[in-house]
């Protein structure tokens, strides 16, 4: 029997199971990831690391565009890497 085969996709149990998984995921984000992310962003801001402080030294009008493209590209690379199957 396949995992989850005992729950029909359109049953009320399926909806409850989805809500339970979503709730656990939200709690994990709040309890574990949010404090770490806040500390890391404070550290980066305090030391002026990252793309925004680097481009602000040049004061060109297209700095915001460059930063936005770099952010978009880094999110694209992250997305592609999450779909890679380990060898």
Secondary structure, DSSP 8 states (H G I E B T S, - for coil): --TTTTS-TTSHHHHHHHHHHHHHHHHHIIIIIHHHHHHHHHHHHHHT-SHHHHHHTT--TTHHHHHHHHHHHHHHHHHHHHT----
